[in-house]
Amino acid sequence: MHIYGYNNEQMPTLVHENIQARIRGNVLSTFSQIENGVIMNNGNKIEVALGYATLYGDSIGAMSPLGDLTKVQLFELSRQINAQFEKEIIPENIINKAPSAELRPEQKDSDSLPEYEVLDNILYQYIEKRKGVTAITAQGYDENLVRRILNMVNKNEYKRNQFCPIIRVSPKAFG
């Protein structure tokens, strides 16, 4: 693909990934309009916090029913749903699969982020408990990691300002 004089070897990977997300958003918007429906955003609290959603791509939607649940909470909820219905409503291979944006081959979220149990707690301390770097690192987390994660939250405020309404289920939701 050539875009503005760049070929695949010259174009940064993130640019390719964002193009995919924007095309997907455009296609979903088109089908939604054809079907006279609305798009429900499927982003979770971690993605919203860190800005792991492409503007005008996978950040689209009229409402976000999952936007106040962390990835770990969503895995737990999926297992509870399956247990309640005593069958696989949500396939186990989806629940057990390594989380990935699936925008490039073999991509996993853990390539650029800590495991979600760690990430969830750091963000919980920062967002809901309003603790800073010193208080969070006092719990045993690496200071450089905490600073990197908090920096990601802070610098992606502009994306959250453009995000759709989020159904609130915790004491502190975005939006």
Buried (B, 14 or more C-beta within 10 A) or exposed (E): EEEEEEEEEEBEEEEBBBBBBBEBBEEBBEEBEEEEEEBEBBBBBBBBBBBBBBBEBBBBBEEBBBBBBBBBBBBEBBBEBBEEEEEEEBEEEEBEEEBEBEBEEEBEBEEEBBEBEBBBBBBBBBBEEEBEBEEBBEEEBEEEBBEEBBEBBEEBEEBBEEBBBBEEEEEEBBB
